[in-house]
Amino acid sequence: MISGMSKAELLFQSKHRFPDGAIMETKLWRVPQPVPGSQHSLKYRLYYGKDGSRLVGYDNERGKGDHRHIGTDEEPYRFVDIDTLLADFKRDILKARGEI
């Protein structure tokens, strides 16, 4: 559960280690009320990094709302639905890995 959200329901989580040591981790919760700054009832944290550095990240941190991190840059993210979120995250990972 997430602090301050006693009725958060974990919808899914996964962790994948790539052969080069990079890690992709996804966590998604349904929350009783939107996280401040977001307009939907989901809380998420998507991470891709290597050697302790975040290369790609998507989250909806309290007060910041939906946003993404590409390297050291942070920018707003327009949340549409879970499928789009995961597809956008995976596309950014492929870009970070030089695969597209």
C-alpha positions, 0 to 999 in steps of 0.5 A, a space after each residue: 500500500 501507499 502511505 496515506 492511501 489505506 485502500 490502495 489496491 495493487 493491480 500489478 507489478 513486475 520486474 525484469 532484468 535485461 542481459 546487460 544488467 538494466 532493470 525495468 520495474 512497473 507497479 500500478 495501484 487503483 486508489 480511492 481518490 485521484 492522486 493530487 495533480 491527476 484526474 484518474 484513480 490510478 497511482 503508478 511508478 514505472 522505472 527503467 535504469 541501469 547501474 543505479 541511474 534512472 534512464 526512463 521513468 513514469 509516475 504520478 507523484 503527489 502534487 506533480 501529477 502525471 509526468 515522465 523522466 527521460 534521462 535527467 529531463 522531466 516533462 508532463 505526461 498526458 495519461 490516456 489509459 493503462 495500455 497507452 501508458 505501458 506502450 509509451 513507457 516501453 517505446 521510451 525504453 527501446 529508444 533509451 536502449 538504442 533499439 528504435 
